[in-house]
């Protein structure tokens, strides 16, 4: 994944369609899934706010600066345990920011 992102970034000026494809096929798929989760949580009365904004905020809490660090080669790919810990931390922070109404 990191190699594909590096390629898309390197070729963004010469071949912007590569970056657009990566964004629409890869990133947008996960963003849409997260927006659906937030929409369902809002419909259930668990959270308030715009699903798109909530999804973006959660993704930022989850990724933090990991992608940049991976792209720069200054971080190693996280282990499954580290991914789980990151997801738990992001969820805890998100729920702290958005307590149940």
C-alpha positions in Angstrom: 0.0 0.0 0.0 2.8 2.4 0.9 4.5 1.7 -2.4 1.3 2.5 -4.3 0.9 5.8 -2.4 4.5 6.7 -3.1 4.0 6.0 -6.8 0.8 8.1 -6.9 2.5 11.0 -5.2 5.6 10.8 -7.4 3.5 10.8 -10.5 0.8 13.2 -9.4 2.0 16.0 -11.7 2.7 13.8 -14.7 -0.3 11.4 -14.3 -2.9 12.9 -11.9 -5.3 10.2 -12.9 -3.3 7.7 -10.9 -3.8 9.7 -7.7 -7.5 10.3 -8.5 -8.0 6.6 -9.1 -6.2 5.6 -5.8 -8.3 8.1 -4.0 -11.6 7.1 -5.5 -11.1 3.3 -5.5 -9.0 2.9 -2.3 -9.5 5.7 0.1 -13.1 6.6 -0.8 -14.3 3.0 -0.2 -13.1 3.1 3.4 -14.4 6.6 3.9 -17.8 5.7 2.7 -17.9 2.7 5.0 -17.0 4.9 7.9 -19.6 7.5 6.9 -22.2 4.7 7.0 -21.2 3.6 10.5 -21.5 7.2 11.6 -24.9 7.6 9.9 -26.1 4.4 11.7 -24.8 5.6 15.0 -26.5 9.0 14.6 -29.8 7.3 13.5 -29.6 5.2 16.7 -29.2 8.3 18.8 -25.7 7.4 19.9 -24.0 10.5 18.4 -24.7 13.9 17.0 -23.2 15.6 14.0 -22.7 15.2 10.3 -21.6 11.7 9.4 -19.0 12.9 6.9 -17.4 15.2 9.5 -17.5 12.5 12.2 -16.0 9.9 9.9 -13.2 12.3 8.9 -12.5 13.1 12.5 -12.4 9.4 13.5 -10.1 8.6 10.6 -7.7 11.4 11.7 -7.7 10.1 15.3 -7.0 6.6 14.0 -4.3 7.4 11.4 -2.7 10.3 13.2 0.7 10.7 11.4 1.2 7.1 10.6 0.8 7.4 6.8 3.2 10.2 6.5 5.7 8.3 8.6 5.3 5.2 6.5 5.6 7.2 3.3 8.8 8.8 4.6 10.1 5.4 5.7 10.6 6.6 9.3 8.1 4.1 10.8 7.5 0.4 10.4 4.2 -1.2 9.4 2.3 -1.6 12.7 1.7 -5.1 14.0 -1.9 -6.4 14.5 -1.5 -5.7 18.2 -0.4 -2.1 17.5 -3.3 -1.7 15.0 -5.8 -2.9 17.7 -4.3 -0.5 20.2 -4.5 2.4 17.8 -8.1 1.6 17.0 -8.9 1.4 20.8 -7.2 4.7 21.4 -8.9 6.4 18.5 -12.3 5.1 19.7 -11.7 6.3 23.3 -10.6 9.7 22.1 -13.6 10.0 19.7 -16.1 9.0 22.4 -14.5 11.5 24.8 -15.1 14.2 22.1 -18.6 13.0 21.3 -20.3 11.7 24.5 -23.7 10.2 24.0 -26.4 12.8 23.7 
